Amino acid sequence: MDLLTKLGFSELNTRTRRTVVVNPQACTGCRTCETVCSLVKTGKIYPQMARIQVARKPFEGRFTPHACRQCSVPECLRACPSGAIGVSRTTGAVLIDPKKCDGCGNCIKACPYDMMLFDADKQKAFKCDLCAGQPRCVKYCPTHALGLAEFGARRKE
């Protein structure tokens, strides 16, 4: 039996989930999102440890924030041999339990968007957890280049 089926997520692609969405035309490259994220998650301003990363091409005037897409069928979850990765029933976010993470890096290799990150000091993987459904990067983006979208919700008519 597939790990996802065992966990009760055989219909992952239909689950309600939220994700950070980006309007790259609105991003000015100020990196406020990285600053806020690192401060919230690590207690210090350390953009390299932010769960959102801004790809910068300043000479072309292009800046594009990237965050975990909270995939409908998360390859990172499938790749994790220690069972450290799961899905929040409240936000739909793909989460890592640092107590279970053994730092093998399988999830990092499996992520098609390169948004599974690695803390070399702690020897643990980390990623965006949507700040319990209220991502601070979205809240504090001064140009509103970031938003929070919901997918998979069944609308009652």
N, C-alpha and C positions, 0 to 999 in steps of 0.2 A: 504494500500500500504506500502511496506517495505521502511524503511528510506533510504536504499542505492539506491533503485529505484527512490525515490523522488529526491535524490541528483544527479541523472544522472549516477550512477555507477552500473547499473544492470549487466554490463559485467566487473566487477572489475578484475576477474582472467585473462582477456586478455589485461589489460591496461599495457602500458610500465611503468616499475618501476625499480628503482635502489635500491640496498641494499649493505651493507658492508658484505663482505665474509671473512672467516677466514681460514688460514692454521695453525692449532694448532701445527704442527710439527716445524714450523718456529718461534713460539712465545717463547721468553726467559723469559717472566714474568717481563720485565723491567717496565711495567706500563706507558710507555711514552704516550700511547693512552689515558689513564685515565687522566694523567696530562694535556695533551694538550686540551682534551675535556673540562675538568673542568675550565681551564683557559679561553678558548674561550667563554664558556657558562655562567660562573659566575664571571669572572674577577679575580679569585684567584685559586690557586692550592688547590683543594678540591676533591680528587678522589671519595669520597662518592657521590658527585653530578655529576659525569661524566655520560654521556649517554651511554657509553660503559663500561662494567665491566669485569675484568679479574678474572676468577675462578682460584684459585691457589691451587695446590697440590705440593708444593716444594719438599717434601721428595720423591715423585714419579717422580719429574722432569717434571710435566705436568702443563701447563698454557694455558687456553683457553679463549680468549676474546669473549664476548657475546654482541651483539647490537640488536636493533630492526630489525626484518626481513622484515619490510615493507610489511606485508602479502598481498597476492592478494585479499583476502576477510578478512579485518581486524575486528576481533571480538571486539576489543576495540571501534571501531566506532559504531558497532551495540549496544554495551552496554551503550554508553554515552547518558544519558537522556537530557542533556543540549545542545546538538548539538555542543559541543566544539571541536569535532574531525572531521577532513576532510582530503581530499587527494589533494596534490599539483598537479596541472595540468602540471607543468614544470618538476618536478623531480619524481613524482609518490610517494613521501614520504607521510606517514601518519603523519599529523600535529595536534597539540593541540593549540587551541586559548586560552591563559591564561585568557583573559577577560571573556570568556564564561564558563571556567572550574569552577565548584562549589565544587570540592574536594570530591565528593561522593565516589570515589574509585571503581566504577563499572568497569571502564576500566582496572584497575589493576587486579581485580579478573578475568576478561575475557581473559586477555592475556595468551595464552598457553605457552609462552616462558619466562614469568616473566621479561619482559623488559619494562613494564610501571612502572615508578618510581614515588615516592611521595616526594614532598618538604614539610616537616612538618612546616617549618617557614612560608611559603607562603600559605600552605594548598591547593596546586595545584599539579596535575599530570604533569609529564614531560617525555620526551623520545627523542630518536635520531631523528633529523629532517634532517639528511644528510648534514648539513651545507650548505643549498641551492644548493646541488648537488656536492659540493666539500668537502667531509668530511676530516677534519683536522687530525683525527686519522689515516686515510689511508696515507695521505701525509707525516706525520712525523714518521710513524712506522719505526724504524731503521733496522728491519730484514725483512721488506716487508711481514709480516705475515697477513696483512690486504689488502684487495683489494676492488674495487667497481665493482659490476657486474650489468648488465642490463638484465631484464627479460621481456618477453611479447612483445618485439619489432617485428614488422612485417618487414621482409627483402624483399626488392624489388630485383627481379632477372632479 
